[in-house]
Amino acid sequence: MPFGYLFPVALVAIGTLFALRPLPFWSHPLGRVSYFFGLAANELPFAAFFYLLLLPTALAFAQGDIHSAGSWAVVALAAVNAIGLVVIASRALGEQARIERAMAQGLGAGWRTAITTDLAQRLRRHRPWARILFLPIVKRRLDVRRVANLSYGEAGRRNLLDLYHHRSRPQGAPVMIHLHGGSYTGGHKNSQSLPLLHHLAGQGWVTISANYRLRPHARHPDHLIDLKRIIAWVREHAHHYGADPSTLFVAGSSAGGHMAAQAALTPNDPAFQPGFEHADTSVTGAIYLNGWYGGYFEQGAEPSPLTYITKDAPPFFIAHGDLDPQVPVTDARHFADQLRQTSANPVVYAELRGGNHAFDLYHSIRFDAVVDAIEGFTAWVRSQAGRAVADSSGALPDTDGERAG
């Protein structure tokens, strides 16, 4: 039995099985194992095939290790794994069409034509296939500068943020703030949604990823206050890096999405702005990725984002996997439905087929499709806001989609 060959094939087998049939994260004894192995296979099927199936199989044959019944059994297992990875990859390849339908449902069938010409020209037209296939875990870009560990509060390293901007430092840049997940007990700013933050920064945005206080030392509403402080910090300081914080989107993953949604739904609420009550904490829109939708953990009947939904809610983009083992997809559907019924602004709900929790960790087929949709969503929202300003001032759009006085 060629154990050196069996090991990578067995790893792929475990990952493929749990990607196709994830176990409940919180209640099953193998839930955590299922999640971590399944997430890697689900988001990196090409890497799993090339590096853990194809190359080891070719090497085993080249070295003459395939000569016994046991070794041929491993080859058969590799073949079955390859079929499973094809299923996983095909589901991910279909996300672009499914997300496009979600965008049309939330923004209207002609949503692309409603984007001003200048913003439409900046939208990505080609998927970064080389990065997806060969360097999916590399998030950095040479044209983006990271300004690390800027302080926005008094809680030490838990009140630090990283700021990303294009090295040319364009002026008037829109801003996106992202908060990491981790059940409010863990996680750090240099982790989730980095492909999104780097891509937008490469397109002229100023993007921010921040730490925040964690349980058990912090409780609700401490986390929300931290995010409000970040928004206030951006409005006071981000112009030094080329930002125009009048256009500011807030985003988050898992617990970070929970926090981002609550911040978006409670603009300028003094209860969540102690000591900076007069700061403007309103946002242009919200991005809710693989989010948590319930109340705070172990704090009784503390509010969830559902508590704060009003007709004045800003535009929302929500993406959730239908195989998420940590947060049932029914929770995401319910939130999106409640928001649509109440809010006067558009809601895009993209349900990702086969999507796991934390699908935003890598340059995967799935997440790059989501990144493109987020960029399109923010361009649409910015275009509508520009038209509203022009209408109120009596300006007319020129032929390039800019505003003329």
N, C-alpha and C positions, 0 to 999 in steps of 0.2 A: 504493500500500500504506500504510494508516494504522499507522505503526510505534508510535505512542503507544498504540494499542489492542492491537497484536500483543504488546507486551512483557508486560503482565499475563496475557494469555491463554497465552502461552508458558510463563510461570512456573508457572501452574496445571497446564499439560500435563505439565511435567517432574515436578512434585510428585505429581500423580495417578498417573503411570506408575510412579514409584518406590514409592509407597505400595502399589500393587497388586502390583508385582513388585520388591521390594527386592533389591539386589545384596549379596553378602557384604561386610561392612564391612572385614575385615582382608585379604582376598586379592584382591579385584577392584580394578583401577585407579580405577574410578569409585565404589568402595564408600562413601567418605566423602560424596561429592556425593549419591549415592543416599540415604544415611541422613538428611542434614539436610533435603533437599527433601521426601523421603517422609514424614518425621516431621511436618512442618508440615501437609501436606495430610491426613495420616491423622488427626491429632488436631483439626484446625480446618477440617473440610469446609464448615461453614456460613459461616465467615468468608471462606474462599477463594471460595465461590460468590457471596456478597453483594458483597464488596469488590473482587474481582479478575475476576469474570465478569459478574455482573448489572449493576452500576453502570457499568463501562467499556463494555459493550455498549449500554446505554441512552444513554450519552453519545455514543458513536460514531454512533448513528442520529440523535440529536437534532442533532448538528453536521453531518449530511450526509456523513459520511466513508464510508458504505457504498454505493459506487456502481460498484465495479470487481470483476473476477473475483478479484483478490487479497484485497480486503476481505471478499468473501463467503466466501472460503476460511477467513479468520480466524473469521468467524461460525460456520462449520461446525465448526471446531476447538473453539470455545467450547461448542457443543452437545455434542460428544463428551466434552469435559471434564465438563460437567454430569452426563452419564450416569455417568461414572466416580466423581464425587463422591457421587452417589446410592448407588452400590454401597458406597463407603466408609462413608457415614453409616448405611446399613442394617445393616452389620456392627456398628458401634458401638452402635446402638440395641438390638441383640440381646444386648449384654453383660449387662444386668441379669438376664435370665432364665438365662443361662449361669452367672453368678456365684451366683445363688440355688440352682441345682442343685449347685454346688460346695460351698456352705455346708451344704446338707442332707446331702451325702455326708460332709463332714468333721465336722459337729456333730450330725447326726441330723435326721430329717424334721421333728420338732417343735421345732427349735432356737429359734424365736422365742418359743414359749410357756415356754421354760425361762429366759427373761430376767426378772429381777425387775421389778415394775411401775414402780418409780421410774426405772430405767434405760430400760425400754421406752418410757416417755413422752417421753424426751429424744431418741430416734432421729428423724432427719430423715424426713419423710413426703412432701416435695415436692422434686423436682429443681429447682435454680436455673436455670431455662431462660433468663431474661433475661441472666444473666451468661454462660452457655454460648454463647448466640447472638451477643451484642453486645460483651461485655467478657471474652473468655476468657483474655486475658493479664494481667488485673488480679487480683492475689491478695489484696491487703490488705482488711481489714474495719475499719469505723469503731469497732466495739465491742471490738476487740482491740488491746492495747498491746504493742509490741515493745520489749524491753529489750536493747539491742545491745551486743555486744563485751564480755561478761563473761569474765574470765580463769579457766581451770580448770587451767592448767599453766604450764610454764616455757618453752614454745617460741614465745613472741611471738604474732603474729597467727594462726599455725597452731594455737594452743591457745586460741582464743576461741570463744564460743558466743553465740547469740541466744536469748532466752527470750521466749515469747509467753504472755500471760494475758488473761483477760477484764478489762475496765476496772473492773468491780465487785469484782474480786479475791476470788472465793469461796474459802472455806477447805475443806480436805480434798480438793483437786483431784487426780485421777490425773495421771500424767506420761507423756508420750511423747517419747523422744529419737530424732531422725532424723539419719542421716549421708548426705551427698551422694555421688554417683558421680564417675567421672573416671579410672578405671584406676589409681588410687592415684598419679597424676602431676599431676592438676589438679582443678578444681572448687572450689566455695566454698559456704559455709553458706546464703547467701541465693539459692538456686537451685531445687533439686528438692523436690517434694512440698509446696510452700507452700500449695496449696489444702487439703491434708489438715491441715497444722499450724494454719492459720487457722480452719478449720472446727471442729476439736476445741477450740481455745482459746475460740472463740465459744460452745461448749457447756459451758464451765466447766473444761476441762483446763488444765494447764500443759504447754506443748510447747516443745521445744528443738531447734534446728538448729545443728550445730557444725562447725567446721573441725577438721582433724587433720593431722599431719605427712605429707609426701608423698615419694615417690621422686624422685630417687635419694638424697636426704639422709637419708631414713628407710627402714628395711627391716623385714620381719617379725621380731619381733612389735610393733614400735613403734606401728603403727596401732591394733592391738588394745589395747595398753596405754593409748593415748589415750582410746579409748572406755571402758575400765574406769575411767579417771580421771574422765570425764564422769559416769558412774553414781555414783561415790563423791562427786563434787561435788554432784550432785543430792540425795543422801541427807543431805549435811551442810548445804546452803545453800538448797535450793528451798522450804523451809517459809516463808522470808521473803516468798515470792510467792504464798502460799496453797496450796502443794502438800502432798500426803500421799504421799511417795515409797515407801510400802509397796506401792502399786500403780504399777508402772513397766513400761512396754512399750518395747522398743527396736526401731527400724525403720531401713531403709536402702534406697537405690537403687543398683543396679549394684554397684560396689565397696563402697559403703556398706552394701548388703544383705549382701554377703560378710562384712564386718566385724561387722555386727549379729548375723548367725547364729552366728559363732564366739563372740561375747561371750555370747550366750544359752546356748550349749552348753558353756561353760567357767566356770560361776559360781564365784566365790571361789577360783579357781586361783591360788596364789601365784606361779607362774611368769610370769603376766601382770599381776602387781600389785606390781612392785618398789617398796619404800618405803611401800606402803599395803596390805600383805598382809592386814590384819585388816578392811579395808573390805568391806561387804556389796555384792557386784556381781551378785547374783542378779536375775532379771527375771521379771515376771509372764507375759510372752509376747513373741513376735517377729513382725515384719512384714517380709517379704522381697519387694521389688519389683524387677522386671526385673533380677534379680541375676546376679552372676558366681559360678560354682560350683566353679571349679578351684582350683589352688594359687596362691600369689603369683607375680607375673610375674618371670621371669628370676632366680629364687632356687632353682632345682633342684627337689627333691622336698619343698618346703615344704607344710605341711598345707592341706587345704581344709576347709570345714565338714563334709564327709562323714566326716572323720577323727574328729570329736568327738561324733558321734551316740551317745546312750545312751538307755536306757529312761526316764531322768529328764528328758529334754529338755522344755522348757516348750511350751505350745501355740504352733503356728506358723500364720501366714497367708501364703501364697505366691501371687503373681500374676506371670504371665509371658506375653508375647505370642507367638502361634504363628508370626509372621513377623519375630521379632527377628533382625536381621542381625548382631548382635554376639555374642550368646550363644544357641546353638541351643536350641530349646524342649525337645529331648530331654534336655538337661542338667537342666533344671528338673523334668521328669517323673521322672528318675532320682533326684534328691535327695528329692522328695516321696515316692516309693515307698520309698526306704530309711528315711526318717524314720517313715513309717507302720508299717513292719515292725518297728521297734525301739522307738519311743517309746510310753509308756503314755498320753500326752496327745494330744488331737486335732490333726489336721493338715488345714487347708483349702488345697486347691490349685485356684486359679482360672486356667484357661487362656483367654487373651483372643484371640478370633478376629480376625485382621488386626492384632493389636497389635504395635507397633514397640518398640524400645528407648527408654527415657526417656519413656514414655507419661504420666508423672506431672508433666510440666512445666506443663500448662495446665488450666484449667477446661473440660475436654472432656467429651463424653457418656461416653466410656469411663472416664476417671479419676474422674468424679463417682460413677459406679456403683461403682467400687472403693472410694472414700471411704466411701460408705454401708455397704458390706460390712465394711470395717475397723471402722467404728463399731459395727456389729452384732456382729462377732466379739469385740471388746474388751468389749462389754456382756455377752455370753454368758460369757466367761472370768471377768469380775468377779462375775457372778451365781453361778457355780459355786464360786468361792473364798469368797464370802460364805456360801453354804450349808455349805461344809466347816467354816468357823469356827463357824457356829451349831451344827452337829451335834456338834462336839468340845466345845462349852460347854453343850450341852443346851438352847440357845435355840430358839425356834420363830418362823417367819416370821409377821409380822402381815399384815393384809389389804392393806397398801400395798406389800408386798414388802420393807419394812425388817426389821431383826432386833429381836426383843423378848427381853429377858432373863427 
